[in-house]
Amino acid sequence: MEYNVRHVQDFLKKATRILAITGAGISRASGLPVMSSEFYGIRLEHLFSLEHAQRHQNEFERYYRKMTKEFLHAEPNAAHRTLARHGVHVITQNIDGLDRRAGNKNVIELHGNLHAVRCRTCGYRLPVFQMTASSWQCMRCHGALWPDVVLEGEAVYDLWKAVCLASTCSAALVVGTRLEMSPLVKLLAILRSRHVPIWQINETAEQLVPILFQARELDDECVTLV
Ligand SMILES: [Zn+2]
């Protein structure tokens, strides 16, 4: 999609409620793999299917631990930080938690967060770093703990909140995702029906996102000087 950068900068400078819908592409510059890539010889989209995880639970847990360790070293990049700094509401498909680590308080993680585990019986949730190799049992009810991520074939989290945001925002950026999967297609349809301006960023988000918000940065500096 081609657009005039200056025009987008001007629009974003005045916009009051900006939404960014993000996917794996925004985290590529942080060194993280996309779902279609392989992780230690297994395709991520295969690893994260409900059927595969249930059938090969030990393998799933082993890979999940490896992945959590690697993902913990990843740092938010300039795109995550810019969205956080400008109070942009983020709806993400990513499970890397980088928007929250960038300080963004307005994040909907449709697929959950890799750094948390949840009891499948009572819903108790805790950070994964509190777990030891032998403690995959809930300390409250002894139920089975499970990564707090949505697997392929399960319902996403907070869809109604995402729909609310798409129904009330005044501008939208689509970063690092082609919006082909449900329920993102639905969100896109809501934005289009409201004639909200939508700008898509597929490549080098870590460079382009900060540029698009430059006019707001300058405004912020003026306010600080006054
Ligand atoms: Zn429990």
Boltz pocket constraint, residues with backbone or C-beta under 6 A from the ligand:
constraints:
  - pocket:
      binder: B
      contacts: [[A, 119], [A, 120], [A, 121], [A, 122], [A, 123], [A, 124], [A, 138], [A, 139], [A, 140], [A, 141], [A, 142], [A, 143]]
      max_distance: 6.0
